[in-house]
Every structure is written in structure tokens, then in C-alpha cells.
Amino acid sequence: MRLYDYPASANCYKARLLLALLEREYERVEVDIFAGETLTPAYAELNPARETPVLELDDGQLLAQSNAILWYLAEETPYLPDDPPGRAHVAQWLFFEQERVMNGIGSARFRILTGRNPEVVPARLELGRSALEMLAARLADRAFLVGDSCTIADLANFAYTHVAGDAGYDLAGYPAVERWLARIAALPRFMDDLVTYPANARAGQSESIYDA
Ligand SMILES: N[C@@H](CCC(=O)N[C@@H](CS)C(=O)NCC(=O)O)C(=O)O
């Protein structure tokens, strides 16, 4: 397996985290998205959306979308339930993550840290706040988002939520979310190798799909 990966992307970190938890071996191919490396014809063959992560399976099949990659890797492991309602609930929280956590917290954080599109930040922060409130409500009386143990629903939502402080959110105001983050960070083989955005991610200094 080969993971086309950007070290500062929490979408990519989701895949790296699950691979580590499952002790799966893979080849990591770092893609410098702000140096134009997703803009090449060769990268479009891997993913026409020109995004990371992409997982290339041993038989050459390509999988894009971080949460689809999580789903594939989690099949037949404790990170994905095998009962239909459980699987549907996991899907529910994966869509929630893309809709509110990534587009809210992740997007606001990216723009605050790189100085891009400051005009969209307030609306993204508001969306992220709604995500934190919904996560807090769900986690008020349960340890994990679905069922009794950690699933990919938790890992996907963890990725941008655990760095929400970078966007100015005070997680102390969401104690159930803080406890859940700590629970995930205490899993055996947990690791956090998410790096901060490099200098070339800043507005005006890069060549990427965000600069088109
Ligand atoms: N919905 C996609 C979003 C992926 C995404 O936005 N990837 C960003 C990094 S976080 C990217 O690769 N951007 C490419 C570029 O800017 O050239 C997923 O979950 O995988």
C-alpha cells in the first residue's frame, strides 16, 4: 500500500493515524501541495480532484477521500462495526465531519494559520462552533461517537477537532469533547505526527488548487 500524503493535512493524518493503530505497513509518498505537486498531469491520474490523501492499493486501485480511505482500512477491524445500523451511524458521523468539522474548524484554522481569505473566516468559525456543540451534546453521556469503543467516526472527527485551539476555539468550554480527545489519545499505538503548515502554504507564496 502507498499513501500519497501531505504532512500538515489533518485529512491525511486520519489515514496515518488509523494505519498506526492497526500496525499496517505502507509506503508514504509526501506531496508538497503548495509547491504545485498536485497540479501535474501525473497527479491528476492519481486523483482528478488534485487532493491528498490518496491510497494506492497493492493491486494498483486508487482510493481518494480521507473518510473512504478510513472505511476501507477499517473493514473487519474493531474500528468499523459489522451491524448495519452501526455502520450507518459511522457513515453519519463521517459525513458530519466533512460538513462541519473540516469545513468549519479545519477551514477556519487553515485560513487563520496561512493568512488566506480572511473574509470567510467568521462564517467558518461559526460552522465549527456548531460542530463542537453537536459533538459535546453527543458525547455528554457516552465515551465514543458510535457504540462503546473507538471507531473511524471518532478518528475522523478527532483529526481537526484536536487542533481547534489553533483557530482560537477554547476547548475548555466543551469538557465532554476534551475528555473524548484524551480518550482517543490514550489508545494503544496512538500517535500524532500532524505538523504545522510550512511557510510556502501562506497566501501569495504557493502554487496549488487554492491559488487557482
Ligand atoms: N474531502 C477530501 C478533502 C481533501 C483535501 O482538502 N485535501 C487537501 C489537503 S487537507 C489537499 O490535498 N489540497 C491540494 C492542493 O491544495 O493542491 C478528503 O477528505 O480527503
The ligand as an SDF file (V2000), in Angstrom:
LIG
                    3D

 20 19  0  0  0  0  0  0  0  0999 V2000
  -12.7460   15.7200    1.1690 N   0  0  0  0  0  0  0  0  0  0  0  0
  -11.3500   15.4850    0.9450 C   0  0  0  0  0  0  0  0  0  0  0  0
  -10.5700   16.7770    1.1840 C   0  0  0  0  0  0  0  0  0  0  0  0
   -9.1030   16.6050    0.8920 C   0  0  0  0  0  0  0  0  0  0  0  0
   -8.3460   17.9180    0.9350 C   0  0  0  0  0  0  0  0  0  0  0  0
   -8.9180   19.0150    1.0330 O   0  0  0  0  0  0  0  0  0  0  0  0
   -7.0340   17.8000    0.8170 N   0  0  0  0  0  0  0  0  0  0  0  0
   -6.1620   18.9920    0.7920 C   0  0  0  0  0  0  0  0  0  0  0  0
   -5.2110   18.9310    1.9680 C   0  0  0  0  0  0  0  0  0  0  0  0
   -6.1050   18.9020    3.5050 S   0  0  0  0  0  0  0  0  0  0  0  0
   -5.3450   18.9610   -0.4880 C   0  0  0  0  0  0  0  0  0  0  0  0
   -4.7640   17.9470   -0.7990 O   0  0  0  0  0  0  0  0  0  0  0  0
   -5.2760   20.0310   -1.2810 N   0  0  0  0  0  0  0  0  0  0  0  0
   -4.4940   20.0110   -2.5160 C   0  0  0  0  0  0  0  0  0  0  0  0
   -3.9190   21.3010   -3.0090 C   0  0  0  0  0  0  0  0  0  0  0  0
   -4.1000   22.3320   -2.3630 O   0  0  0  0  0  0  0  0  0  0  0  0
   -3.2320   21.3270   -4.0400 O   0  0  0  0  0  0  0  0  0  0  0  0
  -10.8430   14.3790    1.8650 C   0  0  0  0  0  0  0  0  0  0  0  0
  -11.4270   14.1950    2.9340 O   0  0  0  0  0  0  0  0  0  0  0  0
   -9.8780   13.6800    1.5180 O   0  0  0  0  0  0  0  0  0  0  0  0
  1  2  1  0
  2  3  1  0
  2 18  1  0
  3  4  1  0
  4  5  1  0
  5  6  2  0
  5  7  1  0
  7  8  1  0
  8  9  1  0
  8 11  1  0
  9 10  1  0
 11 12  2  0
 11 13  1  0
 13 14  1  0
 14 15  1  0
 15 16  2  0
 15 17  1  0
 18 19  2  0
 18 20  1  0
M  END
$$$$
